[in-house]
Amino acid sequence: MTKPTFKKFAFGLLFYTILVILWGAWVRISHSGDGCGDTWPLCHGQLIPEAQRGKTWVEYGHRLMSGIYGLLVLYFWWVARKIYPKKHFARKMATATLIFTVTEALLGAKLVLFGLVTTNDTPYRAFVMALHQLNSFMLTGAVALTFSASLLQTELQTPSKEDKRYRYLPWVIVAIGVTGAWASLSNSLFPAENLFDGFLADLDANSHFLVRLRGLHPLLALIGGGGLALFFWVKAQTAESLLVERRSYQMSLTLITALVFGILTLLLHAPVWMKVVHLALAHTVWVILLQWVYFVRAETVHLETMETSPVKS
């Protein structure tokens, strides 16, 4: 495989990664986590289940997609080792992709084998859900950074002290994402009849701990996400590189879009399709932010010609 072909492969794998994650969210939202019983990786002890229940096929579909994904990641890692030198960033991130794929599978297996699915509302499930969300971000990020490194003709230089400070920005999105996983779980297990009743339940000391935790997500999203949107908008005005300027505007507008959509999701009582789109926006924000942190290290970034790139930079 050539480097231009690998670049396209990396972009396709990034898209498929997010698709698998979104299907996993649908498994949780539809309470289909026990669709294959308490067996893993087989479904009801079978390679191809014989069942009529829709939830079985929702869960089985996710396992099938994940199995295919694992094979793609193995090939992805093997090719990266072949075409990039040992210390190249793309090769390192391809290895990270393989590692986070394994841990993602182990966390998914833990949810099933320990019964942390459907109506389970224990603190242990909330903890594992947080790890699952964190790991999914790391997985998406590793694929995204592999793709970003494949766009460059040469590797970026070691970041300056100023640039190193930017590496803490993604953790704001991680915190918002983890609290979002708790909020989504809470809304699935303890749906409120209307927004006002839900707000009162959030403040009630006698409410379940997941209900009281879900208010953290909109609060952090408004403060953290809004603050980042403002930061990137200001950064775009002072950027010394055209690429950084464009990425900064892109980052700011994406954050604003995600915030507005999140508010609408809350006001419309979180319909299923909006939950899925909201998660897709979260990963989009995450990917663009990581690329911003990566590319901002260079005053001028020499990209491959547009004919060999699957997307415009």
PyMOL commands that set and color helices and strands:
alter all, ss='L'
color gray80, all
select helices_A, chain A and resi 3-29+54-83+89-113+123-150+161-168+170-189+195-203+209-213+216-238+242-267+272-295+306-308
alter helices_A, ss='H'
color red, helices_A
deselect
rebuild
show_as cartoon
